[in-house]
Each structure stands twice: as C-alpha cells, then as structure tokens.
Amino acid sequence: MDVKAVLIKLKPDSQVHLATWLSEITRLKDEAITSIRNEGISVESWFEVQIAGEQYLLAYIRAGDAARAAEVAASSTLEVDRMHQQFKRDTWERSGMIDCKLLIDLHSEAESA
C-alpha cells in the first residue's frame, strides 16, 4: 500500500479557482469516487494550508500503487478528472511542489480489513 502526501504551492490569486474546483468536486462527488476507485485509491484527502501569507494545498492518498494511480488519472476521460487537470494547470506552481516524507502510518485493524 502506497501512502503519499504532497504540499502544492498555488499561484497568487487562485482563490476563485479553488472555490470553483471545490464546488465542482462536490457536484461531481459520485464521479470523483468512481475515479479514485478506477485509480486504485482507497483514500484521497485535500487540505488548504496558509504559510507565511501564501496559499498551499496538501494532498494525501492511500493507494495500492501510486504510480499506476497517476497513469490512470492522466488518461481518464471523466469530466471530474478533466476539470481537475485544468485546475492543476491554472493554479499549481510546479516549482512549488514538495513531496512529504512518511514517518508513521497508523490505522486500526478494522480499517485494514
């Protein structure tokens, strides 16, 4: 099981794009769940973070194979995935992406079954 997190710096003035992205993910929730299922992701979470007046997103996934998940996402034709790819192009500062190092991954036995 791959557990990954990345801190993503957003371009200045991305708040409107972020609000639209969140609204669209919410509207397309069933399709978003289908998408992560297709990618082999069991958990995908997003957090908004402010650091020194700059806006970031923290993305977390738990997947059987994170590399495969990325490949499936890149070739997806689902509306939710096309919208997410556009959001990334419009708002992410590619030079501002930081991979997080996993230190501890705890879960209860009930969750691992």
Secondary structure per residue as TSV (DSSP state, phi and psi in degrees):
chain	resnum	aa	ss	phi	psi
A	1	M	-	360.0	125.9
A	2	D	E	-91.7	134.8
A	3	V	E	-122.7	119.9
A	4	K	E	-133.1	146.4
A	5	A	E	-141.3	144.8
A	6	V	E	-140.2	139.3
A	7	L	E	-98.6	124.8
A	8	I	E	-118.9	117.3
A	9	K	E	-77.5	132.4
A	10	L	E	-94.0	149.7
A	11	K	-	-64.5	153.8
A	12	P	T	-56.6	148.8
A	13	D	T	60.5	39.6
A	14	S	-	-94.4	3.3
A	15	Q	H	-59.3	-41.2
A	16	V	H	-66.0	-43.7
A	17	H	H	-60.7	-41.4
A	18	L	H	-63.0	-44.6
A	19	A	H	-63.3	-40.6
A	20	T	H	-65.6	-44.3
A	21	W	H	-58.9	-47.2
A	22	L	H	-61.3	-43.2
A	23	S	H	-62.2	-42.6
A	24	E	H	-69.2	-40.5
A	25	I	H	-61.3	-41.2
A	26	T	H	-64.8	-44.7
A	27	R	H	-63.2	-37.4
A	28	L	T	-102.1	30.7
A	29	K	H	-55.0	-46.0
A	30	D	H	-61.3	-41.3
A	31	E	H	-68.8	-36.0
A	32	A	H	-63.1	-39.4
A	33	I	H	-67.0	-40.5
A	34	T	H	-60.1	-41.9
A	35	S	H	-61.1	-49.9
A	36	I	H	-67.4	-31.9
A	37	R	H	-63.7	-44.3
A	38	N	H	-59.3	-33.6
A	39	E	H	-83.1	-7.8
A	40	G	T	78.9	21.9
A	41	I	E	-94.8	129.0
A	42	S	E	-94.2	-27.8
A	43	V	E	-140.6	132.0
A	44	E	E	-136.4	121.5
A	45	S	E	-130.1	147.5
A	46	W	E	-129.4	138.6
A	47	F	E	-129.8	143.5
A	48	E	E	-94.8	134.9
A	49	V	E	-133.3	135.4
A	50	Q	E	-110.4	126.0
A	51	I	E	-131.7	119.7
A	52	A	T	49.3	43.0
A	53	G	T	78.7	4.0
A	54	E	E	-110.4	151.4
A	55	Q	E	-100.7	134.2
A	56	Y	E	-133.5	160.7
A	57	L	E	-117.1	144.0
A	58	L	E	-113.7	118.0
A	59	A	E	-106.9	136.0
A	60	Y	E	-129.9	131.8
A	61	I	E	-134.2	153.5
A	62	R	E	-127.1	115.9
A	63	A	E	-140.6	154.8
A	64	G	S	-61.8	-38.6
A	65	D	-	-152.4	103.3
A	66	A	H	-63.4	-37.2
A	67	A	H	-64.9	-42.9
A	68	R	H	-64.4	-40.7
A	69	A	H	-57.9	-42.9
A	70	A	H	-64.9	-39.9
A	71	E	H	-63.7	-45.1
A	72	V	H	-63.2	-43.7
A	73	A	H	-61.2	-41.7
A	74	A	H	-64.3	-28.4
A	75	S	H	-102.3	4.1
A	76	S	-	-68.6	143.7
A	77	T	-	-107.6	6.1
A	78	L	-	-65.0	144.3
A	79	E	H	-56.2	-43.4
A	80	V	H	-62.0	-37.5
A	81	D	H	-73.7	-38.9
A	82	R	H	-62.3	-42.3
A	83	M	H	-64.4	-41.1
A	84	H	H	-65.8	-40.8
A	85	Q	H	-61.7	-39.9
A	86	Q	H	-66.2	-40.8
A	87	F	H	-58.1	-43.8
A	88	K	H	-61.1	-46.2
A	89	R	H	-62.5	-38.4
A	90	D	H	-76.3	-28.6
A	91	T	H	-125.3	-23.0
A	92	W	E	-84.0	133.8
A	93	E	E	-90.2	102.8
A	94	R	E	-57.7	-33.2
A	95	S	E	-76.0	-8.0
A	96	G	E	-105.1	24.4
A	97	M	E	-97.6	131.7
A	98	I	E	-124.9	118.3
A	99	D	E	-73.5	133.8
A	100	C	-	-91.0	142.7
A	101	K	-	-92.2	123.2
A	102	L	-	-70.8	126.0
A	103	L	-	-102.8	-48.4
A	104	I	-	-142.7	139.3
A	105	D	-	-130.1	100.3
A	106	L	-	-105.5	141.3
A	107	H	-	-155.3	154.9
A	108	S	-	-76.0	160.9
A	109	E	H	-58.7	-37.2
A	110	A	H	-60.3	-37.1
A	111	E	H	-74.4	-25.9
A	112	S	H	-85.1	-9.4
A	113	A	-	-80.0	360.0
